[in-house]
Amino acid sequence: MTVSARSELASPAGANSGDRVYTPRRAARVLLVDAAGRVLLFEGFDPARPGHRYWFTPGGGLDPLESAAAGAARELAEETGLLLDPAELGEPVWSDATEFSFDGVWYRQEQDFFLFRVEFWQVDTTGFNDIERRSIADHRWWLPDELAASGDRFYPPELPALLGRLGQSTTADQDEASC
C-alpha cells in the first residue's frame, strides 16, 4: 500500500512558493532498514548554507526516462554499495512532494520511497559523486524513536511516523522483538 502526501508540499528550506521559480525534479529514495529496525540516514548540508545540516534517506534524482525503482536501485548502489535488481524493491511505500533550495537552485521534487530490509549492511560511500562528497558529512543507522527524540533536522519530517506505520520497531520494542 502506498501512502501519498503529494497534496501538501513540505518546505525544508522554509520557502514561500508564491514568487520563486522552481526546477521540477523526480526522485526515488530508499528506506534501508536493518534487522534491528534501524533506518540508514545520511547527514548532509546545502553547500550554499553549510550550517543547515539535516539527515536524509539514500536516493536522489532520476535520469530521464528512468523508472523510480531503477533510480532507487542505482542511487542505493552509488551511495551505499548495496547492489539490487530494481524488482527487489517492489512498489513504493510512500510518495510525497517537497520544495527546497540546494546550492542556490530551488527545486519542486516529487519522490517515491521504497522500503528494503537487510540483515546488516556495511555502508560503502566510494560511489559518491562530487556533490555528494562535498555535501554529505556522515551516515548513521537510526531507530525511529531515537530520530524523533534527537532534536536533529531530518527529511521527510514524517519519517519516524512513516516507519512506525511500516512496522519498524522502536527502542522499547527491541526487548520484545521476536526471532
Residue, then its C-alpha position, 0 to 999 in steps of 0.5 A: m500500500t502506498v501512502s501519498a502526501r503529494s497534496e501538501l508540499a513540505s518546505p525544508a528550506g522554509a520557502n514561500s512558493g508564491d514568487r520563486v521559480y522552481t526546477p521540477r525534479r523526480a526522485a526515488r529514495v530508499l528506506l534501508v532498514d536493518a534487522a534491528g529496525r534501524v533506518l540508514l540516514f545520511e547527514g548532509f548540508d546545502p553547500a550554499r548554507p553549510g550550517h543547515r545540516y539535516w539527515f536524509t534517506p539514500g536516493g536522489g534524482l532520476d535520469p530521464l526516462e528512468s523508472a523510480a525503482a531503477g533510480a532507487a536501485r542505482e542511487l542505493a548502489e552509488e551511495t551505499g554499495l548495496l547492489l539490487d535488481p530494481a524488482e527487489l524493491g517492489e512498489p513504493v511505500w510512500s510518495d510525497a512532494t517537497e520544495f527546497s533550495f540546494d546550492g542556490v537552485w530551488y527545486r519542486q521534487e516529487q519522490d517515491f520511497f521504497l522500503f528494503r530490509v537487510e540483515f546488516w549492511q556495511v555502508d560503502t560511500t566510494g560511489f559518491n559523486d562530487i556533490e555528494r562528497r562535498s555535501i554529505a558529512d556522515h551516515r548513521w543507522w537510526l531507530p525511529d524513536e531515537l530520530a524523533a527524540s534527537g532534536d536533529r533536522f531530518y527529511p521527510p519530517e514524517l519519517p519516524a511516523l512513516l516507519g512506525r506505520l511500516g512496522q519498524s520497531t522502536t527502542a522499547d520494542q527491541d526487548e520484545a522483538s521476536c526471532 
